[in-house]
């Protein structure tokens, strides 16, 4: 598998992910990118956790204790049927910040449709990549785990 390298620094990092019937996104500024990394060092993919219930409980406590949400420009979780709302929020953000370098990581399942939408408003300063193209253990990959875990927490909360 070929991984894209993301050596350059972006002004904003946008992550779009989904889990079962939920889709979400989060936007992170470059200034907060490095600050948040030390607070999420224990995060991993939910599917890799042995005791999933205990893992999510610990992650939920870490998110609350470290006030993880305060580092993001915006975080939104919706049901999958409301994915157009997620897309339109991100496209509005791209239009308002058209002079900024932006990296967007999109779940593989949503990549092709989202890439077509971004091409409509892209000024050439936006890089869209599949989630699977994020190199494991890189800062970009580690940040993507935040959304992965938040979606799983929400999904399991709705099941109960």
C-alpha positions, 0 to 999 in steps of 0.5 A: 500500500502506498502512503502519501507523505504530509511533511508540509504544515497546513493551516487547518486539518479537517477530518471526516469519518463515519461509524455505522450510522453516524458521520462526523467532522472536526476542524483543527488549527495548526496552532493547536495541532501540536498542543493536542498530540501529548494529550492523546498519546493513548488513543488507538483505533477502537477495533484494536482495543481488547476490552472495548468497554473499558477502553472507551470509558478511559478515552471518554474520561481523557476527552473530558479531563484534557478538555479535548473539544476546546482545541478544535474550531468545530466538531459535529456528529450527525446521523449518516442520513444528514451527511449533506449537512456535514459536507456543506459545513466543510465546504462553507469552511473551505470557501471562507478560508480559501487562502489557507492550506488545508488537509482533509482526511476523509473516510475511504467510504466517503472519499470519492463523493466528497472529493468531487464536491471539494473540486467545486470550491477548491483553489488549489490549496486543499489536499484531500486524502483517504483515511487509509493514506494516513501513515500509521503513528504520524501526528495526522493519523493520531489526530484522526483517532480522536474522531474515530473514538468520539464516533464510537462513544456516540454510537454506543451511547445511542445503542443503550 
